Amino acid sequence: MINTAERKAREYARSARVGTGAIPVQNLRAYARARVLREGDLTDKLAALELFWRASEYSQIAVKMARN
């Protein structure tokens, strides 16, 4: 699950860069923190999973806002 979440976060970041010209700062911060936490214990891995999905959401929101 964590690998899929990370891959999706990267895909949505790419979409945000194409759609808006930049990757949201919130996305970058959540993704960076998740990369660190994914190597920890189970609690850290769950937090990393949540942060990867949050990073995906930030990118999706940026793209939606740019389209409106």
HELIX and SHEET records of a PDB file:
HELIX    1   1 ILE A    2  THR A   20  1                                  19    
HELIX    2   2 VAL A   25  LEU A   37  1                                  13    
HELIX    3   3 LEU A   42  ARG A   67  1                                  26    
END                                                                             
